[in-house]
């Protein structure tokens, strides 16, 4: 993608570093050149090679340690079901991180909006669609309130969303009172999490999307060629389309060998594509990256930063609400306790996927690899019978490593060629 | 508007025949601009004007009010009192968008580029071209290449490079070139050559000349009198929030300008409004 330039700075920096090394390092220069070339091929939207390698290693380890069960279609389907909420909340976290802020209230908002939907459905008798819509709107409003304090009143997002986290934990208890767990009886809600698509949709939709993606690449390449701009070679084009197609086909084969493509996976895919297009193809998205990169520059360029921040916090909380709705659907109930690990898992997923905590760098696709890593660790450690204690410790270390990589990348970029 | 209604400060050496081309209405004129930050009077009843096809140097010591004046023009920090005229028309500039609307573009000292975005994205920041299908990347890239060529900026390898990877001179060139895309009438440059090497400074000064050749009014703030004398037509000196002197660059010396900046010599007494 030529549009998403944020995060695409690695290839040149790497080759520059390795070529400036002394003669003894010729071999490593070759390796650096190779990595740089591979990354160039992958492009910034897919250029998460180290994380992908890490994920493969994790999978191999659990495949061996777990007695060959980890990589079965059944377990992978289960894994996807487990990470849907993490991934959707992480998508919200990505938006907030892109403008250089943080939202600690996402998990609480998810639980609250799930419970809100549950109460409307189970106690007020609202139809499923109305309860779901109300919960999503509630998420938007909650985010707008966060955004108001952060953007208009200029309070630090860390404190505002920490206060929101505590407040909404309390509100959640109040909403569900006197129950601590509210069973959801509406079949339409409960079925969302366990619906598998018929083959013509489950396979047809993703294949159609790949075709559209390929066509858009070809068309935009032709347009650039007509305008006399540099274009990628046919080989690069074929490689990129082939890679995306291969990934999609591999995933579809796995799903198809069990119950089919889960509805929630298509929901996640839909949200990812929508927010990918928003962040890379619209003025709003361009401004999001600009604000994350240099807020003052964005302001002076005439970008309305205050409104943009409110919008981002609203969208993030809306995504959290959607995550919470799917969580409630999966659990067939709404719980009064906020899932404590959801927030950190979501932020970890975003950062592991290459979204910078310092703003302006990363892609929404980060949540796919990121939540797969986080989810695989949890799922795999469960498989080999490890306790919550070990799971928490491993996840903490992984989050720390991801932030370390982020900090090092930022330092390298800052001391770049200037 | 005639010269009679424009309170132009007295010149140190009266030159009746100087600058016949400067007659008529300035492209940008400000009168009676004042701005206070708490008890500090940063600008005191300042008049300012720049004509089309002219480069004006705005000089003064630290705290003289140069940057405050530029921020007043660019809408970043609107003045408390005073009037602004663009092409003879009275305008109000209370935010950066207003300045843009009236054709006033500013290149800031701290560059105001987004490091994480590429050259094209920075050039079009805040005014991206769109099609029904989203950002018109092809058009923006073509236009970027055209403007860079027009301004003779040649050292860039690719306009899809994030600006974090560019040199200081390249970054400054992008910041200047960006203003051209908006078809401005006035371009303000705040310390355009600060922190640049010799070759890079030359590149930026050439850019400034290119802007003048396109008939724009150009205002250059600088500490560097060598640069000022190389590129400007007229020097306006500020001291302690006031405009204290105006010089025609061809009829003055750096010593005279320094005298006015420091208030040490005749400059202060002779040129005080």
HADDOCK unambig.tbl for C-alpha pairs under 7 A between the chains (distance, minus, plus):
assign (segid A and resid 5 and name CA) (segid B and resid 117 and name CA) 6.00 0.50 0.50
assign (segid A and resid 5 and name CA) (segid B and resid 118 and name CA) 6.11 0.50 0.50
assign (segid A and resid 5 and name CA) (segid B and resid 162 and name CA) 6.82 0.50 0.50
assign (segid A and resid 6 and name CA) (segid B and resid 116 and name CA) 5.30 0.50 0.50
assign (segid A and resid 6 and name CA) (segid B and resid 117 and name CA) 5.81 0.50 0.50
assign (segid A and resid 9 and name CA) (segid B and resid 162 and name CA) 6.63 0.50 0.50
assign (segid A and resid 224 and name CA) (segid B and resid 138 and name CA) 5.94 0.50 0.50
assign (segid A and resid 281 and name CA) (segid B and resid 134 and name CA) 4.94 0.50 0.50
assign (segid A and resid 281 and name CA) (segid B and resid 135 and name CA) 5.26 0.50 0.50
assign (segid A and resid 282 and name CA) (segid B and resid 134 and name CA) 5.17 0.50 0.50
assign (segid A and resid 282 and name CA) (segid B and resid 135 and name CA) 5.53 0.50 0.50
assign (segid A and resid 283 and name CA) (segid B and resid 128 and name CA) 6.35 0.50 0.50
assign (segid A and resid 283 and name CA) (segid B and resid 135 and name CA) 6.66 0.50 0.50
assign (segid A and resid 290 and name CA) (segid B and resid 114 and name CA) 5.77 0.50 0.50
assign (segid A and resid 290 and name CA) (segid B and resid 117 and name CA) 6.95 0.50 0.50
assign (segid A and resid 293 and name CA) (segid B and resid 114 and name CA) 5.25 0.50 0.50
assign (segid A and resid 293 and name CA) (segid B and resid 115 and name CA) 6.15 0.50 0.50
assign (segid A and resid 293 and name CA) (segid B and resid 116 and name CA) 5.57 0.50 0.50
assign (segid A and resid 294 and name CA) (segid B and resid 114 and name CA) 5.11 0.50 0.50
assign (segid A and resid 296 and name CA) (segid B and resid 112 and name CA) 6.96 0.50 0.50
assign (segid A and resid 297 and name CA) (segid B and resid 112 and name CA) 4.19 0.50 0.50
assign (segid A and resid 297 and name CA) (segid B and resid 113 and name CA) 5.74 0.50 0.50
assign (segid A and resid 297 and name CA) (segid B and resid 114 and name CA) 6.45 0.50 0.50
assign (segid A and resid 300 and name CA) (segid B and resid 96 and name CA) 6.03 0.50 0.50
assign (segid A and resid 301 and name CA) (segid B and resid 125 and name CA) 6.15 0.50 0.50
assign (segid A and resid 301 and name CA) (segid B and resid 126 and name CA) 5.33 0.50 0.50
assign (segid A and resid 302 and name CA) (segid B and resid 96 and name CA) 5.87 0.50 0.50
assign (segid A and resid 302 and name CA) (segid B and resid 97 and name CA) 5.29 0.50 0.50
assign (segid A and resid 302 and name CA) (segid B and resid 126 and name CA) 5.60 0.50 0.50
assign (segid A and resid 303 and name CA) (segid B and resid 126 and name CA) 5.49 0.50 0.50
assign (segid A and resid 360 and name CA) (segid B and resid 116 and name CA) 6.35 0.50 0.50
assign (segid A and resid 361 and name CA) (segid B and resid 116 and name CA) 6.89 0.50 0.50
assign (segid A and resid 416 and name CA) (segid B and resid 165 and name CA) 5.93 0.50 0.50
assign (segid A and resid 417 and name CA) (segid B and resid 165 and name CA) 5.36 0.50 0.50
assign (segid A and resid 417 and name CA) (segid B and resid 166 and name CA) 6.43 0.50 0.50
assign (segid A and resid 417 and name CA) (segid B and resid 167 and name CA) 6.40 0.50 0.50
assign (segid A and resid 418 and name CA) (segid B and resid 165 and name CA) 6.83 0.50 0.50
assign (segid A and resid 418 and name CA) (segid B and resid 166 and name CA) 6.55 0.50 0.50
assign (segid A and resid 418 and name CA) (segid B and resid 167 and name CA) 5.12 0.50 0.50
assign (segid A and resid 418 and name CA) (segid B and resid 168 and name CA) 6.37 0.50 0.50
